Amino acid sequence: MSPCSKIAERIPVLNAYIRRNGRAPTLDELCALFHVRSKNTASVMARKFVGAGVLERTVSGRLVAPRCREAFS
């Protein structure tokens, strides 16, 4: 299984979390959400989610859910 397909499988779970909680998960919450023990693994996943456009990082490095651009159009 390619890493891209694994991220693609995880995107709906992440989007459901964001809809349910109204915010992006922390690294600890990513660990719990995807059943991983390492914060480094969660950090790598977060970087891939940012690359896929599912999450964004603030200037300070915090994970945030991207704003709904349609609402501002």
C-alpha positions as CSV (number, residue, x, y, z in Angstrom):
1,M,0.0,0.0,0.0
2,S,1.5,3.3,-1.0
3,P,1.8,6.1,1.6
4,C,-0.5,8.3,-0.5
5,S,-3.4,5.8,-0.3
6,K,-2.9,5.4,3.4
7,I,-3.3,9.2,3.8
8,A,-6.3,9.2,1.5
9,E,-7.9,6.6,3.7
10,R,-7.3,8.7,6.8
11,I,-8.6,12.0,5.4
12,P,-12.3,11.1,6.0
13,V,-11.6,10.2,9.6
14,L,-9.7,13.5,10.1
15,N,-12.5,15.5,8.4
16,A,-15.1,13.8,10.7
17,Y,-13.0,14.8,13.7
18,I,-12.9,18.4,12.5
19,R,-16.6,18.5,11.9
20,R,-17.4,16.9,15.3
21,N,-15.0,19.1,17.3
22,G,-14.9,22.3,15.2
23,R,-11.0,22.4,15.2
24,A,-8.0,20.5,14.1
25,P,-6.6,17.7,16.4
26,T,-3.5,18.1,18.4
27,L,-0.6,15.7,18.0
28,D,-1.8,13.7,21.0
29,E,-5.3,13.5,19.5
30,L,-3.8,12.4,16.2
31,C,-2.1,9.6,18.1
32,A,-5.4,8.5,19.7
33,L,-7.4,8.9,16.5
34,F,-5.1,6.7,14.4
35,H,-3.9,4.4,17.1
36,V,-0.2,5.3,17.0
37,R,2.0,5.6,20.0
38,S,4.7,8.0,18.7
39,K,4.3,11.7,18.5
40,N,6.9,11.6,15.7
41,T,4.6,9.4,13.7
42,A,1.7,11.8,14.4
43,S,4.0,14.7,13.3
44,V,4.8,13.0,10.0
45,M,1.1,12.3,9.4
46,A,0.3,16.0,10.2
47,R,3.0,17.1,7.7
48,K,1.4,14.9,5.1
49,F,-2.1,16.2,5.9
50,V,-0.8,19.8,5.5
51,G,0.8,18.8,2.2
52,A,-2.6,17.4,1.0
53,G,-4.3,20.6,2.0
54,V,-6.5,19.0,4.7
55,L,-4.8,20.8,7.5
56,E,-2.8,24.1,7.7
57,R,-0.1,25.4,10.1
58,T,-0.1,28.8,11.8
59,V,3.0,30.9,11.9
60,S,3.7,29.4,15.3
61,G,3.4,25.9,13.9
62,R,0.0,25.0,15.3
63,L,-2.3,22.7,13.3
64,V,-5.5,24.4,12.2
65,A,-8.4,23.3,10.0
66,P,-8.5,25.2,6.8
67,R,-11.2,27.9,6.6
68,C,-14.1,27.3,4.3
69,R,-13.3,29.5,1.4
70,E,-16.8,29.2,0.0
71,A,-18.3,31.0,3.0
72,F,-16.3,34.1,2.2
73,S,-17.0,34.2,-1.5
